[in-house]
Amino acid sequence: MLTLTSPIETWAHRWPAGVKLAALCGFTLLLFALKSPALLAAAALVTAALIASAGRSFAGESARMLRPLLPFIAVVAIWHLITQDPAGVPILLRMTTAVAAANFVTMTTRLSDMIAVIQRLARPLALLIPPKSLALAIALTIRFIPTMLARSQSIAESWQARSPRRPRWRILLPTTLAALDDADHVAQALQARGGTD
């Protein structure tokens, strides 16, 4: 799930979060059970049709949210082309479809609704970890990913403004430090509000 709730209202926004998350789990299990590239391609088309059914603006936003996946797609594709291994096709189809479906669920579900579902599911684990803390950790992770992607993009743009060379690994340290700084600010904000209890 690489994105946040979309401001573009769709029919899927009205579906209960629990139903969407359960459907996503079932669909992801099905994706990993499928071995045939043809069936995986059909699953990808179904996912694309589902996203397109929410409208052109939503579909465009959803496609933009898949951009962070491009380096992984490139690495897998290049590796399997070099090794001449056709197993790369199912891997790429499965990965892209799973992330697109997860993005669709995230974009059409409020974070508060997801937290409520996670808290209900985590009740049996209450002796090991408080459900509220687990739900908050998952919610913060979901919220942090797009923020971190935007921060790393900003750092890369800053590097490009100062140097003709591509940033590549050089932005790794500043991006890591920015992530730690953001995490520290979040921890302080939580502590100021009485912690997670």
C-alpha positions in Angstrom: 0.0 0.0 0.0 2.0 2.9 -1.3 -0.6 5.7 -1.1 -3.2 7.5 1.1 -6.9 7.9 0.9 -7.9 9.6 -2.3 -9.9 12.8 -2.1 -11.7 11.7 -5.3 -15.0 10.1 -4.1 -15.8 6.7 -5.7 -18.3 3.9 -5.3 -15.6 1.9 -3.3 -15.4 4.6 -0.6 -18.8 3.5 0.6 -17.9 -0.1 1.1 -16.9 -1.2 4.7 -13.2 -1.3 5.4 -13.4 -4.9 6.7 -15.0 -6.1 3.5 -12.4 -4.5 1.3 -9.5 -5.7 3.4 -10.9 -9.3 3.5 -11.3 -9.2 -0.3 -7.8 -7.9 -0.7 -6.4 -10.7 1.5 -8.4 -13.3 -0.5 -7.3 -11.8 -3.9 -3.6 -11.7 -2.8 -3.8 -15.4 -1.8 -5.3 -16.2 -5.1 -2.5 -14.3 -6.9 0.1 -16.3 -5.2 -1.7 -19.6 -5.9 -1.9 -18.8 -9.7 1.1 -20.0 -11.7 -0.1 -19.5 -15.3 1.0 -16.1 -16.8 -2.4 -16.1 -18.7 -4.4 -16.3 -15.5 -2.2 -13.7 -13.8 -2.6 -11.4 -16.8 -6.4 -11.9 -16.5 -6.1 -10.9 -12.8 -4.1 -7.8 -13.7 -6.9 -6.9 -16.3 -9.6 -7.4 -13.6 -7.6 -5.1 -11.3 -7.1 -2.5 -14.0 -10.9 -2.6 -14.8 -11.7 -2.2 -11.1 -9.5 0.9 -10.9 -10.9 2.3 -14.2 -14.4 1.9 -12.9 -13.7 4.6 -10.3 -13.2 7.2 -13.0 -10.4 8.6 -15.2 -9.0 11.0 -12.5 -8.9 8.3 -9.9 -7.2 5.8 -12.4 -4.6 8.4 -13.3 -3.8 9.0 -9.6 -3.7 5.3 -9.0 -1.2 4.8 -11.9 1.0 7.6 -10.6 1.1 5.9 -7.2 2.7 2.9 -8.9 5.8 4.9 -9.9 7.8 3.8 -6.8 7.4 0.2 -8.1 9.2 1.0 -11.4 12.8 0.4 -10.1 11.8 -3.0 -8.8 10.1 -3.9 -12.0 13.2 -2.8 -14.0 15.6 -4.9 -11.8 13.4 -8.0 -12.0 12.9 -7.6 -15.8 16.6 -7.0 -16.5 17.7 -9.9 -14.4 15.3 -12.3 -16.0 16.2 -11.1 -19.5 19.9 -11.6 -18.8 19.3 -15.1 -17.4 16.7 -15.8 -20.1 14.3 -17.1 -17.4 10.6 -16.8 -18.3 9.7 -17.0 -14.6 10.1 -13.2 -14.5 6.7 -12.6 -16.3 4.6 -14.2 -13.5 6.6 -12.4 -10.8 6.1 -9.0 -12.5 2.4 -9.6 -13.1 1.9 -10.8 -9.5 3.9 -8.0 -7.9 2.2 -5.2 -10.0 -1.3 -6.6 -9.6 -0.9 -7.1 -5.8 0.4 -3.5 -5.2 -2.3 -2.0 -7.5 -5.0 -3.8 -5.7 -3.6 -2.8 -2.3 -3.4 0.8 -3.5 -7.0 0.7 -4.6 -8.1 -0.5 -1.1 -5.9 2.2 0.6 -7.1 5.0 -1.7 -10.8 4.2 -1.0 -10.5 3.5 2.7 -10.1 6.1 5.5 -7.2 5.4 7.8 -9.5 5.6 10.8 -11.6 2.8 9.4 -8.6 0.7 8.8 -7.4 1.3 12.4 -10.8 0.2 13.7 -10.6 -3.1 11.7 -7.1 -3.8 12.9 -8.1 -3.2 16.5 -11.0 -5.6 16.2 -8.7 -8.3 14.6 -6.0 -7.8 17.2 -8.2 -8.3 20.3 -7.2 -12.0 20.7 -3.5 -10.8 20.9 -4.3 -8.3 23.7 -2.2 -10.2 26.2 0.9 -9.9 24.0 0.4 -6.4 22.5 -2.3 -3.8 23.0 -4.6 -3.7 19.9 -4.6 0.1 20.0 -0.8 0.2 19.8 -0.7 -2.4 17.0 -3.3 -0.5 15.0 -1.4 2.8 15.5 1.9 1.2 14.4 0.3 -0.1 11.2 -1.5 3.2 10.5 1.7 5.1 11.0 3.6 2.8 8.7 0.9 3.2 6.0 1.0 7.0 6.5 4.8 7.1 6.6 5.5 5.4 3.3 4.2 8.1 0.9 5.6 10.8 3.1 9.0 9.1 3.0 8.8 8.7 -0.8 8.0 12.4 -1.2 10.9 13.3 1.1 13.4 11.2 -0.8 12.1 12.7 -4.1 12.6 16.2 -2.6 16.2 15.3 -1.5 16.9 13.9 -5.0 15.6 17.1 -6.6 17.8 19.2 -4.3 20.8 17.1 -5.3 20.1 17.5 -9.0 19.8 21.3 -8.6 23.3 21.4 -7.2 25.1 18.8 -9.3 25.0 17.5 -12.9 25.6 13.9 -11.6 22.7 11.6 -10.8 22.2 11.2 -7.0 21.8 7.4 -6.8 23.3 6.1 -3.6 24.4 9.6 -2.4 20.9 10.4 -1.1 20.7 7.3 1.0 22.2 8.9 4.1 20.2 12.1 4.0 17.0 10.1 3.4 17.8 7.8 6.3 18.5 10.8 8.6 15.2 12.5 7.4 13.3 9.3 8.2 14.8 9.2 11.7 14.1 12.9 12.3 10.4 12.4 11.2 10.1 9.3 13.5 11.5 11.4 16.4 9.0 14.2 15.8 6.1 11.6 15.6 7.3 10.0 18.9 7.5 13.4 20.6 4.0 14.3 19.3 2.6 11.0 20.6 4.3 11.5 24.0 2.9 15.1 24.3 -0.6 13.7 23.7 -0.2 11.1 26.4 1.3 8.2 24.5 -0.7 5.4 22.9 -2.7 4.3 25.9 
